[in-house]
Amino acid sequence: MSLASAFVPIWILTAVGYAACRWDLLGEAAASVLGRFVFHLAMPAALFLALSRMPLSAFAGRSLLAFGVSTAAVVGFGWAGASRLFGREPGERPIWGMAAGYVNSANLGIPIATQVLGSVSFLAEVVLLHVLVVTPVILVALDRHRDPHGRVRVRRIASLPVRNPVILASLLGVACSAAGLQPPSAVAAPLTLLAGAAVPAALVALGASLHHTAPSRAEPAEPAEPAGPAELAAISALKLVAQPVIAYAAGLALHLSAPQLLAVVVCAGLPTAQNTFIYAQEYGVAEAVANRAVVVTTTLSLATVAAAATLLG
């Protein structure tokens, strides 16, 4: 499989979602319904199965530290800069930061890691970092924004895993992994079928959302001004240039070997994950930023990954 072929299914399924909405095959609420299906059912099933089968011993090492430094730097800069540079509201900032630094480590990361790195072992570490650290931080911030008074309540945060299926499924998966338990086939089989729908449904929902520049609500949470070229350029520069460069510098500082450095830089150069759009849609904030960031960075990231593979491989 060529490197470019890893991106082709992403583009095709996004285009299918756009065309289906353009031709009114799925109805006006298609993007919303598909997004909620992914967030509440398919994605939790996929995360639970992936984490329950993943040894927690993978969650360690200098390579992951280098990647984590790049993620924290870019997400943090995007989070803080979204308001100062582009006037984004507080509730939109976590999505902006996520768009800038949360990589597509699942459906696109797996084929690219296989093709470029010859192994998905480091990618498993990236998935753990995202699910156990980055995702809870983002969702707690979004949940705080949903509170009418913007307060952080200990009881509300403590109950977030129960109320949020993504976090709950992740915690259950980690618990099963730590205990060495695997779900029985009667449970695993339907979860596997459900998990298989997560990526294609998310991409179709993403494409459908591109047909509507604003959420289908009476009072959209999105600002009247959608994501413009300057914002998309800033997100793309952070995601596809700054994050790999920071990862490279951190890797050098930590004295990573050449193969480790290649893995860190390639994974840092992956495009924005479609989960960014799913979370934005679920919480009703910055949807236009999220869907366009996913499409633009996915389109451009082939050049970043190819350059990393050429220079460091």
Buried (B, 14 or more C-beta within 10 A) or exposed (E): EEBEEBBEBBBEBBBBBBBBBEEEEBEEEBBBBBBBBBBEBBBBBBBBBBBBBBEEEBBEBBBBBBBBBBBBBBBEBBBEBBBEEBEBBEBBBBBBBBBBBBBBBBBBBBBBBBBBBEEBEBBBBBBBBBBBBBBBBBBBBBBBBEEEEEEEEEEBBEEBBEEBBBBBBBBBBBEBBEEEEEBEEEEBEEBBEBBBBBBBBBBBBBBBBBBBBBBEEEEBBBBEEBBEEEBBEBBBEBBBBBBBBBBBBBBEEBEBEEBBBBBBBBBBBBBBBBBBBBBBBBBBBBBBBBBBBBBBBBBBBBEBBBBBBEEBE
